[in-house]
Each structure stands twice: as structure tokens, then as C-alpha cells.
Amino acid sequence: MKRALEMAFKREDDKISKFILPNPRQDLTPQEVKAAMESILSQNVFRISGAELTEIDAAKLIVTTEEVLELA
């Protein structure tokens, strides 16, 4: 089973930018994710296509399972 944390931010050009972090900690809390996202915004280090991130949009944990098909 694969896990990834997706953090989405609104930009000043009204588009959404997403950051996907593979293999987040199992015990990661919503409060920790929100604090990390607020830190990303306050440091203002990312510009995507010339647009700054302006606010938090959403965060989600993506869990993917894989099943190998036996092709006899």
C-alpha cells in the first residue's frame, strides 16, 4: 500500500497548485499538516508560473493499493 500527502494551495491567479509528498508519517495529524501549510505560505518561497501561493485550499491523504494480475 502506497501513501502520499497532497497539499493544495490557491494562487494569486485563481489557480490551484498541489504538492504531493510520498510516504508521510503514519501518525501525521491534521494539525501538523495545517501548520506545515501555513509555514509554506508565510515563508513565501514558491512562485508557480509567476504566481504566489495565497491561501490553503485543501489537504488529503491518498492511499493506493496495487494488485498484481496473474496472466496465465
CHARMM-style PDB file with segment names, atoms N, HN, CA, C and O in Angstrom:
ATOM      1  N   MET     1       0.844  -1.173   0.000  1.00  0.00      PROA
ATOM      2  CA  MET     1       0.000   0.000   0.000  1.00  0.00      PROA
ATOM      3  C   MET     1       0.895   1.244   0.000  1.00  0.00      PROA
ATOM      4  O   MET     1       1.800   1.370   0.826  1.00  0.00      PROA
ATOM      5  N   LYS     2       0.635   2.137  -0.916  1.00  0.00      PROA
ATOM      6  HN  LYS     2      -0.099   2.034  -1.587  1.00  0.00      PROA
ATOM      7  CA  LYS     2       1.393   3.384  -1.011  1.00  0.00      PROA
ATOM      8  C   LYS     2       0.557   4.512  -0.413  1.00  0.00      PROA
ATOM      9  O   LYS     2      -0.669   4.531  -0.522  1.00  0.00      PROA
ATOM     10  N   ARG     3       1.257   5.449   0.220  1.00  0.00      PROA
ATOM     11  HN  ARG     3       2.253   5.434   0.309  1.00  0.00      PROA
ATOM     12  CA  ARG     3       0.584   6.604   0.815  1.00  0.00      PROA
ATOM     13  C   ARG     3       1.272   7.873   0.329  1.00  0.00      PROA
ATOM     14  O   ARG     3       2.483   7.899   0.111  1.00  0.00      PROA
ATOM     15  N   ALA     4       0.481   8.914   0.167  1.00  0.00      PROA
ATOM     16  HN  ALA     4      -0.503   8.893   0.344  1.00  0.00      PROA
ATOM     17  CA  ALA     4       1.030  10.216  -0.214  1.00  0.00      PROA
ATOM     18  C   ALA     4       0.162  11.304   0.412  1.00  0.00      PROA
ATOM     19  O   ALA     4      -1.047  11.141   0.569  1.00  0.00      PROA
ATOM     20  N   LEU     5       0.794  12.402   0.761  1.00  0.00      PROA
ATOM     21  HN  LEU     5       1.777  12.535   0.633  1.00  0.00      PROA
ATOM     22  CA  LEU     5       0.082  13.562   1.281  1.00  0.00      PROA
ATOM     23  C   LEU     5       0.005  14.597   0.169  1.00  0.00      PROA
ATOM     24  O   LEU     5       1.027  15.007  -0.382  1.00  0.00      PROA
ATOM     25  N   GLU     6      -1.210  15.016  -0.157  1.00  0.00      PROA
ATOM     26  HN  GLU     6      -2.041  14.683   0.290  1.00  0.00      PROA
ATOM     27  CA  GLU     6      -1.409  16.051  -1.174  1.00  0.00      PROA
ATOM     28  C   GLU     6      -1.854  17.331  -0.481  1.00  0.00      PROA
ATOM     29  O   GLU     6      -2.858  17.349   0.232  1.00  0.00      PROA
ATOM     30  N   MET     7      -1.096  18.401  -0.698  1.00  0.00      PROA
ATOM     31  HN  MET     7      -0.281  18.387  -1.277  1.00  0.00      PROA
ATOM     32  CA  MET     7      -1.436  19.709  -0.138  1.00  0.00      PROA
ATOM     33  C   MET     7      -1.731  20.655  -1.298  1.00  0.00      PROA
ATOM     34  O   MET     7      -0.907  20.820  -2.197  1.00  0.00      PROA
ATOM     35  N   ALA     8      -2.897  21.268  -1.274  1.00  0.00      PROA
ATOM     36  HN  ALA     8      -3.566  21.133  -0.544  1.00  0.00      PROA
ATOM     37  CA  ALA     8      -3.313  22.153  -2.363  1.00  0.00      PROA
ATOM     38  C   ALA     8      -3.407  23.591  -1.851  1.00  0.00      PROA
ATOM     39  O   ALA     8      -3.918  23.857  -0.763  1.00  0.00      PROA
ATOM     40  N   PHE     9      -2.897  24.506  -2.675  1.00  0.00      PROA
ATOM     41  HN  PHE     9      -2.482  24.290  -3.559  1.00  0.00      PROA
ATOM     42  CA  PHE     9      -2.896  25.927  -2.339  1.00  0.00      PROA
ATOM     43  C   PHE     9      -3.538  26.724  -3.466  1.00  0.00      PROA
ATOM     44  O   PHE     9      -3.374  26.397  -4.642  1.00  0.00      PROA
ATOM     45  N   LYS    10      -4.271  27.771  -3.099  1.00  0.00      PROA
ATOM     46  HN  LYS    10      -4.405  28.037  -2.144  1.00  0.00      PROA
ATOM     47  CA  LYS    10      -4.772  28.715  -4.095  1.00  0.00      PROA
ATOM     48  C   LYS    10      -3.647  29.690  -4.401  1.00  0.00      PROA
ATOM     49  O   LYS    10      -2.840  30.036  -3.539  1.00  0.00      PROA
ATOM     50  N   ARG    11      -3.620  30.127  -5.672  1.00  0.00      PROA
ATOM     51  HN  ARG    11      -4.276  29.846  -6.373  1.00  0.00      PROA
ATOM     52  CA  ARG    11      -2.607  31.086  -6.118  1.00  0.00      PROA
ATOM     53  C   ARG    11      -3.256  32.431  -6.417  1.00  0.00      PROA
ATOM     54  O   ARG    11      -4.479  32.536  -6.509  1.00  0.00      PROA
ATOM     55  N   GLU    12      -2.434  33.442  -6.567  1.00  0.00      PROA
ATOM     56  HN  GLU    12      -1.440  33.357  -6.493  1.00  0.00      PROA
ATOM     57  CA  GLU    12      -2.956  34.782  -6.846  1.00  0.00      PROA
ATOM     58  C   GLU    12      -3.603  34.889  -8.224  1.00  0.00      PROA
ATOM     59  O   GLU    12      -4.328  35.848  -8.490  1.00  0.00      PROA
ATOM     60  N   ASP    13      -3.351  33.915  -9.108  1.00  0.00      PROA
ATOM     61  HN  ASP    13      -2.762  33.136  -8.892  1.00  0.00      PROA
ATOM     62  CA  ASP    13      -4.005  33.914 -10.423  1.00  0.00      PROA
ATOM     63  C   ASP    13      -5.263  33.036 -10.433  1.00  0.00      PROA
ATOM     64  O   ASP    13      -5.750  32.651 -11.495  1.00  0.00      PROA
ATOM     65  N   ASP    14      -5.779  32.725  -9.243  1.00  0.00      PROA
ATOM     66  HN  ASP    14      -5.383  33.038  -8.380  1.00  0.00      PROA
ATOM     67  CA  ASP    14      -7.010  31.943  -9.044  1.00  0.00      PROA
ATOM     68  C   ASP    14      -6.901  30.489  -9.486  1.00  0.00      PROA
ATOM     69  O   ASP    14      -7.920  29.826  -9.678  1.00  0.00      PROA
ATOM     70  N   LYS    15      -5.698  29.990  -9.649  1.00  0.00      PROA
ATOM     71  HN  LYS    15      -4.870  30.528  -9.493  1.00  0.00      PROA
ATOM     72  CA  LYS    15      -5.498  28.578  -9.965  1.00  0.00      PROA
ATOM     73  C   LYS    15      -5.070  27.850  -8.697  1.00  0.00      PROA
ATOM     74  O   LYS    15      -4.778  28.475  -7.677  1.00  0.00      PROA
ATOM     75  N   ILE    16      -5.038  26.517  -8.774  1.00  0.00      PROA
ATOM     76  HN  ILE    16      -5.276  26.010  -9.602  1.00  0.00      PROA
ATOM     77  CA  ILE    16      -4.649  25.682  -7.643  1.00  0.00      PROA
ATOM     78  C   ILE    16      -3.311  25.009  -7.953  1.00  0.00      PROA
ATOM     79  O   ILE    16      -3.110  24.493  -9.053  1.00  0.00      PROA
ATOM     80  N   SER    17      -2.414  25.017  -6.994  1.00  0.00      PROA
ATOM     81  HN  SER    17      -2.578  25.436  -6.101  1.00  0.00      PROA
ATOM     82  CA  SER    17      -1.155  24.276  -7.103  1.00  0.00      PROA
ATOM     83  C   SER    17      -1.137  23.216  -6.016  1.00  0.00      PROA
ATOM     84  O   SER    17      -1.535  23.462  -4.878  1.00  0.00      PROA
ATOM     85  N   LYS    18      -0.663  22.023  -6.391  1.00  0.00      PROA
ATOM     86  HN  LYS    18      -0.339  21.824  -7.316  1.00  0.00      PROA
ATOM     87  CA  LYS    18      -0.630  20.907  -5.449  1.00  0.00      PROA
ATOM     88  C   LYS    18       0.800  20.429  -5.252  1.00  0.00      PROA
ATOM     89  O   LYS    18       1.587  20.358  -6.196  1.00  0.00      PROA
ATOM     90  N   PHE    19       1.113  20.108  -4.018  1.00  0.00      PROA
ATOM     91  HN  PHE    19       0.473  20.166  -3.251  1.00  0.00      PROA
ATOM     92  CA  PHE    19       2.379  19.498  -3.656  1.00  0.00      PROA
ATOM     93  C   PHE    19       2.059  18.099  -3.155  1.00  0.00      PROA
ATOM     94  O   PHE    19       1.213  17.936  -2.276  1.00  0.00      PROA
ATOM     95  N   ILE    20       2.719  17.094  -3.699  1.00  0.00      PROA
ATOM     96  HN  ILE    20       3.406  17.226  -4.413  1.00  0.00      PROA
ATOM     97  CA  ILE    20       2.476  15.715  -3.283  1.00  0.00      PROA
ATOM     98  C   ILE    20       3.748  15.175  -2.643  1.00  0.00      PROA
ATOM     99  O   ILE    20       4.807  15.129  -3.269  1.00  0.00      PROA
ATOM    100  N   LEU    21       3.622  14.767  -1.387  1.00  0.00      PROA
ATOM    101  HN  LEU    21       2.762  14.804  -0.879  1.00  0.00      PROA
ATOM    102  CA  LEU    21       4.751  14.242  -0.631  1.00  0.00      PROA
ATOM    103  C   LEU    21       4.555  12.745  -0.420  1.00  0.00      PROA
ATOM    104  O   LEU    21       3.588  12.342   0.226  1.00  0.00      PROA
ATOM    105  N   PRO    22       5.447  11.913  -0.948  1.00  0.00      PROA
ATOM    106  CA  PRO    22       5.297  10.465  -0.790  1.00  0.00      PROA
ATOM    107  C   PRO    22       5.660  10.005   0.624  1.00  0.00      PROA
ATOM    108  O   PRO    22       6.487  10.612   1.304  1.00  0.00      PROA
ATOM    109  N   ASN    23       5.027   8.934   1.033  1.00  0.00      PROA
ATOM    110  HN  ASN    23       4.356   8.441   0.480  1.00  0.00      PROA
ATOM    111  CA  ASN    23       5.342   8.252   2.300  1.00  0.00      PROA
ATOM    112  C   ASN    23       5.318   9.150   3.538  1.00  0.00      PROA
ATOM    113  O   ASN    23       6.315   9.224   4.257  1.00  0.00      PROA
ATOM    114  N   PRO    24       4.202   9.833   3.801  1.00  0.00      PROA
ATOM    115  CA  PRO    24       4.136  10.634   5.027  1.00  0.00      PROA
ATOM    116  C   PRO    24       4.118   9.719   6.255  1.00  0.00      PROA
ATOM    117  O   PRO    24       3.795   8.535   6.156  1.00  0.00      PROA
ATOM    118  N   ARG    25       4.461  10.272   7.386  1.00  0.00      PROA
ATOM    119  HN  ARG    25       4.723  11.233   7.467  1.00  0.00      PROA
ATOM    120  CA  ARG    25       4.413   9.505   8.640  1.00  0.00      PROA
ATOM    121  C   ARG    25       3.019   8.927   8.860  1.00  0.00      PROA
ATOM    122  O   ARG    25       2.018   9.545   8.500  1.00  0.00      PROA
ATOM    123  N   GLN    26       2.965   7.750   9.447  1.00  0.00      PROA
ATOM    124  HN  GLN    26       3.778   7.247   9.740  1.00  0.00      PROA
ATOM    125  CA  GLN    26       1.679   7.095   9.730  1.00  0.00      PROA
ATOM    126  C   GLN    26       0.857   7.891  10.736  1.00  0.00      PROA
ATOM    127  O   GLN    26      -0.371   7.912  10.654  1.00  0.00      PROA
ATOM    128  N   ASP    27       1.524   8.545  11.685  1.00  0.00      PROA
ATOM    129  HN  ASP    27       2.522   8.528  11.751  1.00  0.00      PROA
ATOM    130  CA  ASP    27       0.812   9.241  12.760  1.00  0.00      PROA
ATOM    131  C   ASP    27       0.650  10.743  12.497  1.00  0.00      PROA
ATOM    132  O   ASP    27       0.429  11.512  13.432  1.00  0.00      PROA
ATOM    133  N   LEU    28       0.757  11.156  11.256  1.00  0.00      PROA
ATOM    134  HN  LEU    28       0.936  10.532  10.497  1.00  0.00      PROA
ATOM    135  CA  LEU    28       0.623  12.565  10.888  1.00  0.00      PROA
ATOM    136  C   LEU    28      -0.784  13.064  11.218  1.00  0.00      PROA
ATOM    137  O   LEU    28      -1.773  12.417  10.875  1.00  0.00      PROA
ATOM    138  N   THR    29      -0.867  14.215  11.883  1.00  0.00      PROA
ATOM    139  HN  THR    29      -0.063  14.741  12.162  1.00  0.00      PROA
ATOM    140  CA  THR    29      -2.175  14.749  12.281  1.00  0.00      PROA
ATOM    141  C   THR    29      -2.591  15.905  11.369  1.00  0.00      PROA
ATOM    142  O   THR    29      -1.745  16.544  10.744  1.00  0.00      PROA
ATOM    143  N   PRO    30      -3.895  16.170  11.296  1.00  0.00      PROA
ATOM    144  CA  PRO    30      -4.361  17.325  10.516  1.00  0.00      PROA
ATOM    145  C   PRO    30      -3.750  18.643  11.011  1.00  0.00      PROA
ATOM    146  O   PRO    30      -3.485  19.542  10.213  1.00  0.00      PROA
ATOM    147  N   GLN    31      -3.531  18.754  12.306  1.00  0.00      PROA
ATOM    148  HN  GLN    31      -3.746  18.024  12.954  1.00  0.00      PROA
ATOM    149  CA  GLN    31      -2.953  19.978  12.864  1.00  0.00      PROA
ATOM    150  C   GLN    31      -1.518  20.177  12.364  1.00  0.00      PROA
ATOM    151  O   GLN    31      -1.111  21.303  12.079  1.00  0.00      PROA
ATOM    152  N   GLU    32      -0.758  19.092  12.259  1.00  0.00      PROA
ATOM    153  HN  GLU    32      -1.088  18.177  12.491  1.00  0.00      PROA
ATOM    154  CA  GLU    32       0.614  19.188  11.755  1.00  0.00      PROA
ATOM    155  C   GLU    32       0.633  19.588  10.281  1.00  0.00      PROA
ATOM    156  O   GLU    32       1.469  20.385   9.854  1.00  0.00      PROA
ATOM    157  N   VAL    33      -0.290  19.031   9.518  1.00  0.00      PROA
ATOM    158  HN  VAL    33      -0.969  18.383   9.865  1.00  0.00      PROA
ATOM    159  CA  VAL    33      -0.367  19.360   8.091  1.00  0.00      PROA
ATOM    160  C   VAL    33      -0.727  20.833   7.920  1.00  0.00      PROA
ATOM    161  O   VAL    33      -0.123  21.538   7.111  1.00  0.00      PROA
ATOM    162  N   LYS    34      -1.715  21.292   8.689  1.00  0.00      PROA
ATOM    163  HN  LYS    34      -2.205  20.720   9.346  1.00  0.00      PROA
ATOM    164  CA  LYS    34      -2.127  22.696   8.594  1.00  0.00      PROA
ATOM    165  C   LYS    34      -0.975  23.625   8.979  1.00  0.00      PROA
ATOM    166  O   LYS    34      -0.749  24.643   8.324  1.00  0.00      PROA
ATOM    167  N   ALA    35      -0.252  23.275  10.033  1.00  0.00      PROA
ATOM    168  HN  ALA    35      -0.435  22.448  10.564  1.00  0.00      PROA
ATOM    169  CA  ALA    35       0.884  24.100  10.460  1.00  0.00      PROA
ATOM    170  C   ALA    35       1.961  24.144   9.377  1.00  0.00      PROA
ATOM    171  O   ALA    35       2.541  25.200   9.122  1.00  0.00      PROA
ATOM    172  N   ALA    36       2.230  23.016   8.745  1.00  0.00      PROA
ATOM    173  HN  ALA    36       1.759  22.158   8.952  1.00  0.00      PROA
ATOM    174  CA  ALA    36       3.224  22.977   7.668  1.00  0.00      PROA
ATOM    175  C   ALA    36       2.776  23.834   6.490  1.00  0.00      PROA
ATOM    176  O   ALA    36       3.578  24.558   5.901  1.00  0.00      PROA
ATOM    177  N   MET    37       1.498  23.750   6.151  1.00  0.00      PROA
ATOM    178  HN  MET    37       0.846  23.161   6.630  1.00  0.00      PROA
ATOM    179  CA  MET    37       0.974  24.535   5.032  1.00  0.00      PROA
ATOM    180  C   MET    37       1.020  26.027   5.344  1.00  0.00      PROA
ATOM    181  O   MET    37       1.348  26.834   4.474  1.00  0.00      PROA
ATOM    182  N   GLU    38       0.696  26.395   6.577  1.00  0.00      PROA
ATOM    183  HN  GLU    38       0.430  25.739   7.284  1.00  0.00      PROA
ATOM    184  CA  GLU    38       0.777  27.800   6.975  1.00  0.00      PROA
ATOM    185  C   GLU    38       2.223  28.295   6.916  1.00  0.00      PROA
ATOM    186  O   GLU    38       2.479  29.440   6.544  1.00  0.00      PROA
ATOM    187  N   SER    39       3.156  27.431   7.284  1.00  0.00      PROA
ATOM    188  HN  SER    39       2.948  26.501   7.587  1.00  0.00      PROA
ATOM    189  CA  SER    39       4.574  27.794   7.211  1.00  0.00      PROA
ATOM    190  C   SER    39       5.012  28.018   5.766  1.00  0.00      PROA
ATOM    191  O   SER    39       5.751  28.958   5.475  1.00  0.00      PROA
ATOM    192  N   ILE    40       4.556  27.156   4.866  1.00  0.00      PROA
ATOM    193  HN  ILE    40       3.955  26.392   5.102  1.00  0.00      PROA
ATOM    194  CA  ILE    40       4.867  27.317   3.441  1.00  0.00      PROA
ATOM    195  C   ILE    40       4.364  28.671   2.946  1.00  0.00      PROA
ATOM    196  O   ILE    40       5.068  29.378   2.225  1.00  0.00      PROA
ATOM    197  N   LEU    41       3.133  29.028   3.342  1.00  0.00      PROA
ATOM    198  HN  LEU    41       2.561  28.454   3.928  1.00  0.00      PROA
ATOM    199  CA  LEU    41       2.570  30.317   2.922  1.00  0.00      PROA
ATOM    200  C   LEU    41       3.346  31.490   3.522  1.00  0.00      PROA
ATOM    201  O   LEU    41       3.663  32.450   2.820  1.00  0.00      PROA
ATOM    202  N   SER    42       3.648  31.414   4.807  1.00  0.00      PROA
ATOM    203  HN  SER    42       3.391  30.634   5.377  1.00  0.00      PROA
ATOM    204  CA  SER    42       4.287  32.556   5.471  1.00  0.00      PROA
ATOM    205  C   SER    42       5.711  32.801   4.973  1.00  0.00      PROA
ATOM    206  O   SER    42       6.179  33.939   4.975  1.00  0.00      PROA
ATOM    207  N   GLN    43       6.404  31.740   4.546  1.00  0.00      PROA
ATOM    208  HN  GLN    43       6.024  30.815   4.544  1.00  0.00      PROA
ATOM    209  CA  GLN    43       7.764  31.908   4.041  1.00  0.00      PROA
ATOM    210  C   GLN    43       7.786  32.431   2.610  1.00  0.00      PROA
ATOM    211  O   GLN    43       8.797  32.969   2.159  1.00  0.00      PROA
ATOM    212  N   ASN    44       6.680  32.275   1.899  1.00  0.00      PROA
ATOM    213  HN  ASN    44       5.859  31.838   2.265  1.00  0.00      PROA
ATOM    214  CA  ASN    44       6.510  32.861   0.570  1.00  0.00      PROA
ATOM    215  C   ASN    44       7.691  32.561  -0.364  1.00  0.00      PROA
ATOM    216  O   ASN    44       8.218  33.461  -1.017  1.00  0.00      PROA
ATOM    217  N   VAL    45       8.096  31.291  -0.420  1.00  0.00      PROA
ATOM    218  HN  VAL    45       7.668  30.559   0.111  1.00  0.00      PROA
ATOM    219  CA  VAL    45       9.251  30.928  -1.241  1.00  0.00      PROA
ATOM    220  C   VAL    45       8.878  30.319  -2.592  1.00  0.00      PROA
ATOM    221  O   VAL    45       9.739  30.168  -3.459  1.00  0.00      PROA
ATOM    222  N   PHE    46       7.618  29.972  -2.778  1.00  0.00      PROA
ATOM    223  HN  PHE    46       6.918  30.095  -2.075  1.00  0.00      PROA
ATOM    224  CA  PHE    46       7.206  29.342  -4.033  1.00  0.00      PROA
ATOM    225  C   PHE    46       6.465  30.321  -4.930  1.00  0.00      PROA
ATOM    226  O   PHE    46       5.563  31.034  -4.490  1.00  0.00      PROA
ATOM    227  N   ARG    47       6.861  30.339  -6.190  1.00  0.00      PROA
ATOM    228  HN  ARG    47       7.593  29.760  -6.548  1.00  0.00      PROA
ATOM    229  CA  ARG    47       6.127  31.057  -7.238  1.00  0.00      PROA
ATOM    230  C   ARG    47       5.908  30.039  -8.338  1.00  0.00      PROA
ATOM    231  O   ARG    47       6.866  29.487  -8.878  1.00  0.00      PROA
ATOM    232  N   ILE    48       4.664  29.791  -8.671  1.00  0.00      PROA
ATOM    233  HN  ILE    48       3.886  30.240  -8.233  1.00  0.00      PROA
ATOM    234  CA  ILE    48       4.317  28.813  -9.694  1.00  0.00      PROA
ATOM    235  C   ILE    48       3.807  29.582 -10.908  1.00  0.00      PROA
ATOM    236  O   ILE    48       2.805  30.292 -10.823  1.00  0.00      PROA
ATOM    237  N   SER    49       4.488  29.444 -12.020  1.00  0.00      PROA
ATOM    238  HN  SER    49       5.303  28.867 -12.090  1.00  0.00      PROA
ATOM    239  CA  SER    49       4.146  30.194 -13.244  1.00  0.00      PROA
ATOM    240  C   SER    49       4.035  31.686 -12.953  1.00  0.00      PROA
ATOM    241  O   SER    49       3.169  32.368 -13.500  1.00  0.00      PROA
ATOM    242  N   GLY    50       4.910  32.185 -12.093  1.00  0.00      PROA
ATOM    243  HN  GLY    50       5.613  31.630 -11.649  1.00  0.00      PROA
ATOM    244  CA  GLY    50       4.934  33.604 -11.763  1.00  0.00      PROA
ATOM    245  C   GLY    50       3.932  34.036 -10.717  1.00  0.00      PROA
ATOM    246  O   GLY    50       3.908  35.209 -10.344  1.00  0.00      PROA
ATOM    247  N   ALA    51       3.095  33.118 -10.224  1.00  0.00      PROA
ATOM    248  HN  ALA    51       3.114  32.165 -10.526  1.00  0.00      PROA
ATOM    249  CA  ALA    51       2.057  33.475  -9.256  1.00  0.00      PROA
ATOM    250  C   ALA    51       2.425  32.960  -7.863  1.00  0.00      PROA
ATOM    251  O   ALA    51       2.908  31.838  -7.711  1.00  0.00      PROA
ATOM    252  N   GLU    52       2.189  33.795  -6.852  1.00  0.00      PROA
ATOM    253  HN  GLU    52       1.796  34.706  -6.975  1.00  0.00      PROA
ATOM    254  CA  GLU    52       2.449  33.403  -5.468  1.00  0.00      PROA
ATOM    255  C   GLU    52       1.296  32.572  -4.924  1.00  0.00      PROA
ATOM    256  O   GLU    52       0.156  32.691  -5.372  1.00  0.00      PROA
ATOM    257  N   LEU    53       1.617  31.728  -3.947  1.00  0.00      PROA
ATOM    258  HN  LEU    53       2.543  31.631  -3.583  1.00  0.00      PROA
ATOM    259  CA  LEU    53       0.578  30.997  -3.225  1.00  0.00      PROA
ATOM    260  C   LEU    53      -0.081  31.981  -2.270  1.00  0.00      PROA
ATOM    261  O   LEU    53       0.605  32.760  -1.607  1.00  0.00      PROA
ATOM    262  N   THR    54      -1.422  31.950  -2.194  1.00  0.00      PROA
ATOM    263  HN  THR    54      -1.979  31.317  -2.731  1.00  0.00      PROA
ATOM    264  CA  THR    54      -2.112  32.937  -1.372  1.00  0.00      PROA
ATOM    265  C   THR    54      -2.859  32.359  -0.184  1.00  0.00      PROA
ATOM    266  O   THR    54      -2.981  33.020   0.847  1.00  0.00      PROA
ATOM    267  N   GLU    55      -3.362  31.135  -0.307  1.00  0.00      PROA
ATOM    268  HN  GLU    55      -3.263  30.597  -1.144  1.00  0.00      PROA
ATOM    269  CA  GLU    55      -4.091  30.545   0.817  1.00  0.00      PROA
ATOM    270  C   GLU    55      -4.170  29.028   0.692  1.00  0.00      PROA
ATOM    271  O   GLU    55      -3.957  28.459  -0.378  1.00  0.00      PROA
ATOM    272  N   ILE    56      -4.481  28.395   1.812  1.00  0.00      PROA
ATOM    273  HN  ILE    56      -4.655  28.857   2.682  1.00  0.00      PROA
ATOM    274  CA  ILE    56      -4.650  26.944   1.845  1.00  0.00      PROA
ATOM    275  C   ILE    56      -5.970  26.593   1.183  1.00  0.00      PROA
ATOM    276  O   ILE    56      -6.995  27.213   1.467  1.00  0.00      PROA
ATOM    277  N   ASP    57      -5.951  25.610   0.308  1.00  0.00      PROA
ATOM    278  HN  ASP    57      -5.118  25.106   0.077  1.00  0.00      PROA
ATOM    279  CA  ASP    57      -7.180  25.127  -0.320  1.00  0.00      PROA
ATOM    280  C   ASP    57      -7.646  23.834   0.340  1.00  0.00      PROA
ATOM    281  O   ASP    57      -8.781  23.758   0.813  1.00  0.00      PROA
ATOM    282  N   ALA    58      -6.780  22.810   0.378  1.00  0.00      PROA
ATOM    283  HN  ALA    58      -5.859  22.872  -0.006  1.00  0.00      PROA
ATOM    284  CA  ALA    58      -7.183  21.514   0.930  1.00  0.00      PROA
ATOM    285  C   ALA    58      -5.952  20.651   1.153  1.00  0.00      PROA
ATOM    286  O   ALA    58      -4.863  20.944   0.661  1.00  0.00      PROA
ATOM    287  N   ALA    59      -6.154  19.589   1.903  1.00  0.00      PROA
ATOM    288  HN  ALA    59      -7.039  19.351   2.303  1.00  0.00      PROA
ATOM    289  CA  ALA    59      -5.112  18.573   2.081  1.00  0.00      PROA
ATOM    290  C   ALA    59      -5.803  17.227   2.155  1.00  0.00      PROA
ATOM    291  O   ALA    59      -6.897  17.101   2.706  1.00  0.00      PROA
ATOM    292  N   LYS    60      -5.146  16.218   1.591  1.00  0.00      PROA
ATOM    293  HN  LYS    60      -4.258  16.320   1.143  1.00  0.00      PROA
ATOM    294  CA  LYS    60      -5.722  14.880   1.693  1.00  0.00      PROA
ATOM    295  C   LYS    60      -4.622  13.835   1.681  1.00  0.00      PROA
ATOM    296  O   LYS    60      -3.539  14.035   1.131  1.00  0.00      PROA
ATOM    297  N   LEU    61      -4.938  12.729   2.299  1.00  0.00      PROA
ATOM    298  HN  LEU    61      -5.818  12.566   2.746  1.00  0.00      PROA
ATOM    299  CA  LEU    61      -4.048  11.585   2.321  1.00  0.00      PROA
ATOM    300  C   LEU    61      -4.534  10.625   1.250  1.00  0.00      PROA
ATOM    301  O   LEU    61      -5.696  10.218   1.256  1.00  0.00      PROA
ATOM    302  N   ILE    62      -3.656  10.267   0.339  1.00  0.00      PROA
ATOM    303  HN  ILE    62      -2.712  10.598   0.334  1.00  0.00      PROA
ATOM    304  CA  ILE    62      -4.005   9.369  -0.759  1.00  0.00      PROA
ATOM    305  C   ILE    62      -3.388   8.008  -0.459  1.00  0.00      PROA
ATOM    306  O   ILE    62      -2.176   7.890  -0.275  1.00  0.00      PROA
ATOM    307  N   VAL    63      -4.234   6.983  -0.412  1.00  0.00      PROA
ATOM    308  HN  VAL    63      -5.218   7.079  -0.561  1.00  0.00      PROA
ATOM    309  CA  VAL    63      -3.774   5.622  -0.149  1.00  0.00      PROA
ATOM    310  C   VAL    63      -4.074   4.793  -1.387  1.00  0.00      PROA
ATOM    311  O   VAL    63      -5.216   4.721  -1.841  1.00  0.00      PROA
ATOM    312  N   THR    64      -3.030   4.165  -1.930  1.00  0.00      PROA
ATOM    313  HN  THR    64      -2.102   4.224  -1.561  1.00  0.00      PROA
ATOM    314  CA  THR    64      -3.163   3.390  -3.158  1.00  0.00      PROA
ATOM    315  C   THR    64      -2.752   1.951  -2.887  1.00  0.00      PROA
ATOM    316  O   THR    64      -1.704   1.692  -2.295  1.00  0.00      PROA
ATOM    317  N   THR    65      -3.575   1.035  -3.320  1.00  0.00      PROA
ATOM    318  HN  THR    65      -4.426   1.245  -3.801  1.00  0.00      PROA
ATOM    319  CA  THR    65      -3.205  -0.375  -3.224  1.00  0.00      PROA
ATOM    320  C   THR    65      -2.990  -0.910  -4.630  1.00  0.00      PROA
ATOM    321  O   THR    65      -3.633  -0.475  -5.585  1.00  0.00      PROA
ATOM    322  N   GLU    66      -2.080  -1.854  -4.733  1.00  0.00      PROA
ATOM    323  HN  GLU    66      -1.558  -2.208  -3.957  1.00  0.00      PROA
ATOM    324  CA  GLU    66      -1.792  -2.463  -6.025  1.00  0.00      PROA
ATOM    325  C   GLU    66      -2.063  -3.953  -5.930  1.00  0.00      PROA
ATOM    326  O   GLU    66      -1.793  -4.584  -4.909  1.00  0.00      PROA
ATOM    327  N   GLU    67      -2.590  -4.495  -6.990  1.00  0.00      PROA
ATOM    328  HN  GLU    67      -2.809  -3.982  -7.820  1.00  0.00      PROA
ATOM    329  CA  GLU    67      -2.845  -5.926  -7.053  1.00  0.00      PROA
ATOM    330  C   GLU    67      -2.301  -6.447  -8.376  1.00  0.00      PROA
ATOM    331  O   GLU    67      -2.692  -5.985  -9.448  1.00  0.00      PROA
ATOM    332  N   VAL    68      -1.410  -7.395  -8.287  1.00  0.00      PROA
ATOM    333  HN  VAL    68      -1.092  -7.770  -7.416  1.00  0.00      PROA
ATOM    334  CA  VAL    68      -0.820  -7.981  -9.486  1.00  0.00      PROA
ATOM    335  C   VAL    68      -1.808  -8.983 -10.068  1.00  0.00      PROA
ATOM    336  O   VAL    68      -2.341  -9.828  -9.350  1.00  0.00      PROA
ATOM    337  N   LEU    69      -2.044  -8.888 -11.349  1.00  0.00      PROA
ATOM    338  HN  LEU    69      -1.611  -8.201 -11.933  1.00  0.00      PROA
ATOM    339  CA  LEU    69      -2.934  -9.825 -12.032  1.00  0.00      PROA
ATOM    340  C   LEU    69      -2.099 -10.946 -12.637  1.00  0.00      PROA
ATOM    341  O   LEU    69      -1.133 -10.696 -13.358  1.00  0.00      PROA
ATOM    342  N   GLU    70      -2.474 -12.154 -12.342  1.00  0.00      PROA
ATOM    343  HN  GLU    70      -3.259 -12.357 -11.757  1.00  0.00      PROA
ATOM    344  CA  GLU    70      -1.784 -13.317 -12.905  1.00  0.00      PROA
ATOM    345  C   GLU    70      -2.309 -13.553 -14.313  1.00  0.00      PROA
ATOM    346  O   GLU    70      -3.479 -13.890 -14.495  1.00  0.00      PROA
ATOM    347  N   LEU    71      -1.466 -13.382 -15.286  1.00  0.00      PROA
ATOM    348  HN  LEU    71      -0.516 -13.109 -15.138  1.00  0.00      PROA
ATOM    349  CA  LEU    71      -1.856 -13.534 -16.688  1.00  0.00      PROA
ATOM    350  C   LEU    71      -1.359 -14.887 -17.187  1.00  0.00      PROA
ATOM    351  O   LEU    71      -0.343 -14.974 -17.877  1.00  0.00      PROA
ATOM    352  N   ALA    72      -2.083 -15.929 -16.831  1.00  0.00      PROA
ATOM    353  HN  ALA    72      -2.909 -15.859 -16.270  1.00  0.00      PROA
ATOM    354  CA  ALA    72      -1.676 -17.299 -17.196  1.00  0.00      PROA
ATOM    355  C   ALA    72      -1.923 -17.598 -18.652  1.00  0.00      PROA
ATOM    356  OT1 ALA    72      -1.636 -18.702 -19.113  1.00  0.00      PROA
TER     357      ALA     72
END
